[in-house]
Amino acid sequence: MGKWGKVALFLAIAGLIVVGYVGWKAVASYPTSNVMAQLASMPPVPSLDEVPPGPEGESIKRGHEYFVNTAAALPEYVGNKLSCASCHADGGTGPSLNLVGIQNVFPQYNSRSGTDIVLEDRIQQCFERSMNGIAPDKDSQVMKDMVAYLEFISKNVPKDMKNRPWVPKLALSGPLPTPNLANGEKLYQQACAACHGVNGEGSGFGPTQGPALWGDDSFNVGAGMARIRTAAGFIQKYMPKIAMGTKAPGTLTTQEAVDLAAYILSHPRPDKPQPGAKTVNGAPTWEVDWPKAEQPDDVAYITQAMREKGLDKGPLPWYTAYAERMIQAAKAKEAEQKAAETR
């Protein structure tokens, strides 16, 4: 069997898929009416004008800057062009993946890591997965500043309120409709490409641009949003932000959202942690995830625990397109390297 045939066979055996993160502008959100109704129950969020003077206030301001301009402000920690606000719009205070009161839900058990985690752990995961980088240390000033900002926007939330009723359930549950990649591509060009680029490359650098949805500048395969249930749920609730063609905000059906997620996430993206990643126990792959539980049915890779139990999953509906794109991308990269060596 040839090299690329082996690659294809490996992917088929592993059932490797990619599904992903769809973020957008941090400056505005146009979610469905149900989401807005839930948001009405959120305690008032303080303005940045209310930041106290002195070191505490300076820390909060730095945390806000790191949050909304992560890639630009913290290039040493970010491996792509995403920022926290690419997904958590309005500095984490708006409808899209709202973070007001988030500190109240920690510590909590995280099945992906198989451990109890604190807020700093979760932030580290976002740096290394969604932003494909290396996380700042828990006791670093950067981490302290980001936590200070999240605590500031949450200061009016009662300390014992853990359920955050203003945050809707994101991931789709139950049986998913079979993805239609051709329809997903059609919908993407109609309702997404204007902001995220015809080839998913994104429309610019910063929180107010449509971020890259695949390729080296996007999230990696280990990201929490690299799952079709989460991606489709995000798309259905929050996309498109403005009317695009015949698609208005909040009008996508579940089938359309799944089609879009499958198409977007059938494209290549970084598939390994950065060397030195802190959240995978020194492992060079994401296979150490879900060490104590069966991985969810939409995870883009097979874990070591699943393989040891003989529970490897077969190809999912969007696998074929993903496998082919990964093979072609690997071939192209290999050709570029060979060409560079001969110059």
C-alpha angles and dihedrals in degrees: 000000000000124000095259092044088057090050091052092047091050091051092048093050092047093045087225115192135164125216124164166194123286113192131161145173117350092204100067141019131196106185128164121285091252091058091049091049090054092047090058088073092061116111113246115282116227119240121242084244086071094059108128120244123253133037094328092056093045089053091051092049092050090048090053091050091049090049099051099033101029100146093047098039098041107029091153090065102036123076099187137028098272129113131197087255092057085081106013097060126207092024091303093304101095133079096274108090093329117210101190107131093010094135090065094066093060140126092046138152113264112202093195092062094029091229143090109266137193129216092269090057091053092050089051090053090054092052093050099039113025093032095034092225145107116283124236114247117269092244095044121117090242091059092045090052094050092048090047090055093049091048090049095054087047099048094111094053113100110250092234094052106106104153098067097204091196091069113081123214105267111194121076113245133204127027113345123221114251107269118245106208094188091055090044091056091049092050091046093055090046102044109015113029096076090068105021098040132254090268097037091258096130128240101258151326118290143041096291095058131081103262125228112273098197140007130053094317094057136074120292130246092262094062119118088235090054089094127094095226092055095039094049091046091052092047094049094048101040112017137129098024092204132018111287116187107309093341117096125185112285096012102103115115122226089255092052092047091050091047091052094046092049092049095046092045098045088077126093121269136159107304104186135056117257112263108272096026110167100208102062101058093250094303118144092222140037091251091106091068120112094019094168104034141041110272117249117267095250101051113130097227142035115252128221091244091054093048092050090053092050090242099128110152125228126236117304122219097270094042098098095058092045094049092050093048092049091051093049092047091051091049092050092049091049091050091051091051092050091048091051091051092055095051 
